């Protein structure tokens, strides 16, 4: 299993939720394939059975709205789509 998301990165996700800021997010799916989500709206960071999850919404290619929960340990990077302060950006090392 991948290491958990660092606390600082989780704090940035929580700031994005409170400030309702959209993010571009790169993560791994269950098959460990990289997925790019553009302009997501993060909704919540929560814990379930000892695992931290990010819940977010995004628009799919057909104009529908999707809600997704991902294990935060699978997040490779995220960045706010705006230039507001604080800068919300994370890159897995």
Secondary structure as GFF3:
##gff-version 3
##sequence-region A 1 93
A	DSSP	alpha_helix	7	19	.	.	.	ID=ss1
A	DSSP	beta_strand	22	28	.	.	.	ID=ss2
A	DSSP	beta_strand	34	48	.	.	.	ID=ss3
A	DSSP	beta_strand	51	59	.	.	.	ID=ss4
A	DSSP	beta_strand	65	71	.	.	.	ID=ss5
A	DSSP	three_ten_helix	72	74	.	.	.	ID=ss6
A	DSSP	beta_strand	75	80	.	.	.	ID=ss7
A	DSSP	beta_strand	89	91	.	.	.	ID=ss8
###
